[in-house]
Amino acid sequence: MAAQPEITQRDLRSRSKEIMDAVQGGQSFTVTRDGHRIGEMTPLRRRRRFVPRSEFAAISRTASGVSLEAFRSDPDTTAKQETDDPYAH
C-alpha cells in the first residue's frame, strides 16, 4: 500500500478546492505544519441505501437459519426487567 501524499498547511489553504476535489474522489492526504505531521484528510465512506434484490438474495442464501422462538425469547432473558429510577418512591 502506497503512502498517502503529504501536503503542508499552506498548500491546504492555497489549493483547497483542488485538494477537496481529490479527497472527494477518494484520495487521502497527510497534513503537515512546520515539517511535522499533524493530521490526515481521508474521504468519508458512503453507506449504500439500496441493495439490489439479486445481491440481497445471494447473501440470504448463505445466511444461517434463525429460530423464531429463540429470537423472541432472547430479549426477554437478557433485558433488565426492573427500572433504576432514583426518583421513584
C-alpha positions as CSV (number, residue, x, y, z in Angstrom):
1,M,0.0,0.0,0.0
2,A,1.5,3.3,-1.0
3,A,1.9,6.1,1.5
4,Q,-0.5,8.9,1.2
5,P,0.9,12.2,-0.1
6,E,1.8,14.9,2.3
7,I,0.5,18.4,2.0
8,T,1.5,21.4,4.0
9,Q,-0.9,23.7,5.9
10,R,0.0,26.4,3.3
11,D,-0.8,24.0,0.4
12,L,-4.2,23.2,2.1
13,R,-5.0,27.0,2.3
14,S,-3.9,27.9,-1.2
15,R,-5.1,24.8,-3.1
16,S,-8.1,23.9,-1.0
17,K,-10.5,23.4,-4.0
18,E,-8.1,21.1,-5.8
19,I,-7.4,19.1,-2.6
20,M,-11.0,18.8,-1.6
21,D,-11.9,17.6,-5.1
22,A,-9.1,14.9,-4.7
23,V,-10.5,13.9,-1.3
24,Q,-14.0,13.7,-2.7
25,G,-12.5,11.4,-5.5
26,G,-11.1,9.0,-2.9
27,Q,-7.6,10.4,-2.3
28,S,-6.2,10.7,1.3
29,F,-3.5,13.2,2.5
30,T,-1.3,13.7,5.5
31,V,-1.3,17.3,6.6
32,T,2.0,18.8,7.9
33,R,2.9,22.0,9.7
34,D,6.5,23.2,10.1
35,G,7.6,19.8,8.8
36,H,5.6,17.8,11.4
37,R,2.7,15.5,10.6
38,I,-0.4,16.9,12.3
39,G,-3.3,15.1,10.7
40,E,-4.9,13.2,7.9
41,M,-7.6,14.0,5.4
42,T,-9.5,11.0,4.3
43,P,-12.7,10.6,2.4
44,L,-15.8,9.5,4.3
45,R,-17.1,6.1,3.5
46,R,-20.5,6.4,1.9
47,R,-23.1,3.9,3.0
48,R,-25.3,2.5,0.4
49,R,-29.0,3.0,1.0
50,F,-30.2,0.4,-1.6
51,V,-29.1,-3.2,-2.1
52,P,-30.2,-4.7,-5.3
53,R,-32.7,-7.6,-4.9
54,S,-30.3,-10.0,-6.6
55,E,-27.5,-9.1,-4.2
56,F,-29.8,-9.5,-1.2
57,A,-31.0,-12.9,-2.5
58,A,-27.4,-14.1,-2.9
59,I,-26.4,-13.0,0.6
60,S,-29.6,-14.6,2.1
61,R,-28.9,-17.9,0.5
62,T,-25.7,-18.3,2.6
63,A,-27.1,-16.9,5.8
64,S,-27.6,-19.2,8.7
65,G,-31.1,-20.0,9.9
66,V,-32.8,-18.2,12.7
67,S,-35.0,-19.9,15.2
68,L,-38.0,-17.6,15.6
69,E,-38.6,-19.0,19.2
70,A,-35.1,-18.2,20.2
71,F,-35.2,-14.8,18.6
72,R,-38.3,-13.9,20.5
73,S,-37.1,-15.2,23.9
74,D,-33.6,-13.8,23.8
75,P,-34.5,-10.2,24.6
76,D,-36.7,-11.4,27.5
77,T,-33.8,-13.3,29.1
78,T,-31.2,-10.6,28.7
79,A,-33.2,-7.4,29.3
80,K,-33.3,-6.0,32.8
81,Q,-36.9,-6.2,34.0
82,E,-36.9,-3.5,36.7
83,T,-36.1,0.2,36.3
84,D,-33.4,2.0,38.3
85,D,-35.4,5.3,38.7
86,P,-33.7,7.1,41.6
87,Y,-36.7,9.4,42.0
88,A,-39.3,6.6,42.4
89,H,-40.6,6.4,46.0
